[in-house]
């Protein structure tokens, strides 16, 4: 595994997600007009602000995952599944370099999160 390639990919992704988060926060802050409008305008502004902040939050969460992946490169655990320590497939790391689970365990987690209790 060429860690330098993954480190570069992570640093590039980090830059993209940081820019997106900054943009979303700026959009949220710009939603407050100087003049007051009616309650419909206020509701629309609140909704737009909420969407922008939600997107910023998602981008910041991905940034945290990227930073954790960079630390795993430093400590020698990058590319190892957090469940069993086995290797994460190269194709998976190519698609999402901050992945922490192999495809098998990722699917299991996704399946478990989709299950709904039946009555």
C-alpha positions as CSV (number, residue, x, y, z in Angstrom):
1,X,0.0,0.0,0.0
2,X,1.4,3.4,-1.0
3,X,0.7,5.5,2.0
4,X,2.0,8.7,0.4
5,X,-0.8,8.4,-2.3
6,X,-3.4,8.0,0.4
7,X,-1.9,10.8,2.5
8,X,-2.1,13.2,-0.5
9,X,-5.7,12.1,-1.2
10,X,-6.6,12.7,2.4
11,X,-4.9,16.2,2.4
12,X,-6.7,17.1,-0.8
13,X,-10.1,15.9,0.6
14,X,-9.4,17.8,3.8
15,X,-8.9,21.0,1.9
16,X,-12.2,20.5,-0.1
17,X,-14.2,19.7,3.0
18,X,-12.8,22.6,5.0
19,X,-13.7,25.0,2.1
20,X,-17.2,23.6,2.0
21,X,-17.6,23.9,5.8
22,X,-16.4,27.5,5.6
23,X,-18.8,28.3,2.7
24,X,-21.8,26.7,4.5
25,X,-21.1,28.7,7.7
26,X,-20.8,31.9,5.6
27,X,-24.1,31.1,3.9
28,X,-25.8,30.5,7.2
29,X,-24.5,33.8,8.6
30,X,-25.7,35.7,5.5
31,X,-29.3,34.5,6.0
32,X,-30.0,37.3,8.5
33,X,-31.2,40.3,6.5
34,X,-30.9,43.8,7.8
35,X,-34.6,44.5,7.3
36,X,-37.4,42.6,8.9
37,X,-39.9,40.8,6.8
38,X,-43.1,38.9,7.5
39,X,-43.2,35.6,9.4
40,X,-43.1,33.6,6.1
41,X,-39.8,35.3,5.2
42,X,-38.4,34.6,8.7
43,X,-39.4,30.9,8.4
44,X,-37.7,30.6,5.0
45,X,-34.6,32.3,6.4
46,X,-34.5,30.0,9.4
47,X,-34.9,26.9,7.1
48,X,-32.1,28.1,4.8
49,X,-29.8,28.8,7.8
50,X,-30.6,25.4,9.2
51,X,-29.8,23.6,6.0
52,X,-26.5,25.4,5.6
53,X,-25.5,24.7,9.2
54,X,-26.5,21.0,8.8
55,X,-24.3,20.8,5.7
56,X,-21.4,22.5,7.6
57,X,-21.8,20.0,10.4
58,X,-21.6,17.1,8.0
59,X,-18.5,18.6,6.4
60,X,-16.9,19.1,9.8
61,X,-17.7,15.5,10.8
62,X,-15.9,14.3,7.6
63,X,-13.0,16.6,8.4
64,X,-12.7,14.8,11.8
65,X,-12.7,11.4,10.0
66,X,-10.0,12.6,7.6
67,X,-7.9,13.9,10.5
68,X,-8.3,10.5,12.2
69,X,-7.1,8.8,9.0
70,X,-4.1,11.0,8.8
71,X,-3.3,10.0,12.4
72,X,-3.7,6.3,11.5
73,X,-1.1,6.8,8.8
74,X,1.3,8.3,11.4
75,X,0.8,5.5,13.9
76,X,0.9,2.7,11.3
77,X,-2.7,1.5,11.6
78,X,-4.0,3.0,8.4
79,X,-5.9,0.6,6.2
80,X,-6.9,-1.7,9.0
81,X,-10.5,-2.4,9.8
82,X,-11.5,-1.2,13.2
83,X,-13.6,-4.3,13.9
84,X,-11.1,-7.1,13.3
85,X,-7.8,-5.4,12.3
86,X,-8.0,-7.0,8.8
87,X,-7.1,-5.0,5.7
88,X,-9.5,-2.5,4.2
89,X,-9.8,-3.2,0.5
90,X,-7.7,-0.8,-1.8
91,X,-10.7,-0.1,-3.9
92,X,-12.6,1.1,-0.8
93,X,-9.7,3.3,0.3
94,X,-9.4,4.7,-3.2
95,X,-13.1,5.7,-3.1
96,X,-13.1,6.9,0.6
97,X,-9.6,7.2,1.9
98,X,-10.8,7.9,5.5
99,X,-12.8,4.6,5.6
100,X,-12.4,2.7,8.9
101,X,-14.1,-0.5,8.1
102,X,-13.6,-3.2,5.4
103,X,-16.5,-3.6,3.0
104,X,-17.9,-6.6,4.9
105,X,-18.1,-4.8,8.3
106,X,-19.3,-1.6,6.7
107,X,-22.2,-3.5,5.1
108,X,-23.0,-5.2,8.4
109,X,-23.2,-1.8,10.2
110,X,-25.4,-0.3,7.5
111,X,-27.7,-3.3,7.6
112,X,-27.9,-3.2,11.3
113,X,-28.7,0.5,11.2
114,X,-31.6,0.0,8.7
115,X,-33.3,-2.7,10.7
116,X,-36.5,-1.6,12.2
117,X,-38.1,-3.5,15.1
118,X,-41.3,-5.3,14.2
119,X,-44.3,-5.5,16.5
